[in-house]
């Protein structure tokens, strides 16, 4: 994307949110930009003198930058911006202290190259989620706890411009006719935006950040998400091609665990991933990533998760990984698991392993096939081997609380056996105390695991050895 296009997205104050409309020439776009630049608003709720100065320096800087410059060369553009910035301050005899000068430069750079006031929060590795509730209320999640931060936008129009900058490069739109959108940042972070008239507090943005370096197995054990024994068992499940559903509530760490488990897939297998907004960080080379698409402004061109699952079956996959099942795509995912695509994985929102089965049943009914309930349950019990359930605990930590095996049917009921369960022993100093313990039951899937040439010691399941907790 050229610098001119990026600047237009940054500074199109008062323009409706959504992808910028193409104009006849670069020259006309630049003229339009310069016309808007004259009337840059100063928010009444902020110190006027500082924002007057920021707008004046920023407007002159934009006018003097080369519009053909490629903003993807971040370091080169940043160096050019800094040189012009120092020159403008010198020519206009603007005297600032070193901290004020650095702050002004970073804010202007963020407006041109980044996401404005959100950029420092996105660069902070301790922040896991950013929540914008209108222009003046911004919250972050750090270590599982939500905090308000002293950062604001200039106005709701400023928030809309940032939303537009996120969704426009992805070919998505957001306006009064389509007032919410799912998108992603360049680093894979998930973005959801909602605007008026359905967002009464003003434009709302929720950004779920992902680690630039994916979490490792060792880190999950260190954080207490699960134990070494449980991870050893799940590794064997993935390598022996068992079908796994990872369930849990919002922000419980399902996608993070899916990334870790997918790292156990052998490198010689072909993996197809299907997501609403591509966010999985698979480390294998042979990965094909598919992403659903919303309808265009005429209501056409929508590509659903279900259509992608059906199409993936024609792409010779060894494994199919669906980022999240939330609708009638559940039927096709179950069919894929039951027709030779063993080792597939997906995530699903639910409150418990038993609720996971109920939601799968309900979503399968959404396909409109009018299947008998028993037939659906037989499909579920045949397709799913393991359910791994995660929760975000009251102290903000994410923990696996159940690893349950689907063991078959008894009458019209799907039977399920807990292999590992989380036992909470206390709550001290704001921390949940407990451990994911084996139940002592040997899973039926051990036959398939051993048939794949994998052998787990009985101690993994708490059999034949006394474990200390």
C-alpha positions, 0 to 999 in steps of 0.5 A, a space after each residue: 500500500 502506498 503512503 498516500 493511501 495510508 495517509 488518506 485512511 488515517 486522516 479522512 476525518 468525518 468520512 463514513 467508516 468502510 473502505 475508501 472509495 477510489 478516486 480518479 487520480 493520485 493528484 485529486 486524492 492529494 488535493 482532497 487530503 490537503 483540503 481536509 487538512 486545513 480543518 483538522 478538529 481539536 477535541 474540546 476534552 483535551 488540552 487544546 494547545 498540545 493538540 493544535 501543535 500536534 495537528 499543525 506539525 502532523 499536517 505539515 509533515 503529511 504535506 511534505 512526505 513523498 506520497 509514493 513512498 512504500 509504508 511497508 518499509 517501516 524503518 525507512 519511512 520512520 527515518 524520513 518522518 523523523 528527519 522531517 519532524 526535526 526540520 519542522 520543529 526547527 523551522 517553526 521554532 517550536 521548543 519542546 523538552 526531550 520527553 515532550 518531543 519524543 511523545 509527539 514524534 511517537 504519536 504522529 508516527 503511530 498515526 501515519 504508520 500504525 493504529 494511532 493511540 492503540 499502537 503502544 498498547 499493541 507493542 506492549 508484550 504484557 497486554 493480551 487484549 485491547 478493548 475500546 469502548 468509544 473514544 474516551 474509554 480504553 481498557 486492556 487485559 494484562 495477566 488475565 485482569 482488566 485495567 483501564 488505561 489513560 489513553 484516549 482518541 481525539 473523537 469517535 471519528 478518530 476511532 472510525 478512521 482506525 477501524 477503517 484502516 484495519 478492515 480496508 486492506 482485507 476487503 471488508 466493510 463496516 457501515 450503518 448497513 453492516 455495523 460489525 466486522 471481524 478482521 485481523 491485524 498483520 501479526 494475526 491478532 483478532 479484531 472485532 469492531 462494532 459501530 453505531 447504531 448498534 454500539 450505543 457507546 460509540 465505535 467499539 473495538 476488541 483486539 485479541 492479541 497473539 504472542 509474536 512467538 507462539 507459546 511452547 509446550 514448556 511455557 504451558 506447563 510453567 503457567 500451570 495450564 496443564 501438567 506434563 503427564 496430560 500434555 504427554 497424553 495429548 501429544 500421543 492423541 495427536 500423533 495417533 490421529 484422534 479427533 479432538 475438540 477443544 472447548 471453553 468460554 471466551 478468552 479461556 485459551 482455546 486457540 492457544 492450546 490448539 496452536 500447541 497441539 497442532 505442533 505435534 502433527 508430523 511435518 509430512 502431513 497436509 493440513 487444511 486450516 479453516 477460520 473466520 479470521 486467520 489467526 492460527 500459527 501452525 509451524 509446519 510447512 505444508 499448510 493451506 489456510 482458508 478464510 471465510 468471507 462476508 457478503 459484499 455490499 449487494 449481499 452476494 459473494 459470501 463464503 461460509 465455514 461450511 462451504 470451506 469445510 466441504 471444499 477442503 474435502 476435495 483438497 486431499 487433506 490429511 487433517 482438517 483444523 477448523 478455528 471454531 465451529 459455531 453453526 451448521 458447519 458442525 455437520 460437515 465437520 463430523 462427516 469429515 471426521 467420520 470419512 477418513 480425515 482422522 486427527 482433525 481438530 476444532 474449537 467450540 464455545 461451551 461451559 463443560 464437556 457435556 455442554 460441548 456434546 449438546 452444542 454439537 448436537 444443536 449446531 448439527 440440527 441447524 443444518 436443516 437435515 431433519 436427522 433423528 436425534 439418535 442418528 446425530 448422537 451416533 455421528 458425534 460419538 463416532 467422530 469425536 475421540 477427545 474433548 479438552 475443556 479449558 476455563 479462565 479461572 477467577 485469578 485470570 489464569 487459564 487452565 485445562 479442567 477436563 480431558 474427557 474421552 467419548 467412549 460410545 453410546 448407551 441407549 440414546 446417551 453418549 457416554 463420556 469418561 474423564 481421563 484428567 480433571 482439575 482439582 482445586 485445593 484452595 485460593 490463596 493470595 489471589 491465586 487458584 491452587 490446584 492441579 490437573 490430576 489423572 482419574 486412574 482410568 485407562 482410556 479406550 483410545 490406548 488401543 489406537 495409540 499403541 497401534 500407532 507405535 506409541 507407548 505411554 507408561 501407566 503412571 501417566 494415568 495415575 496407575 501403578 505409582 503414587 504421585 505427589 501433589 
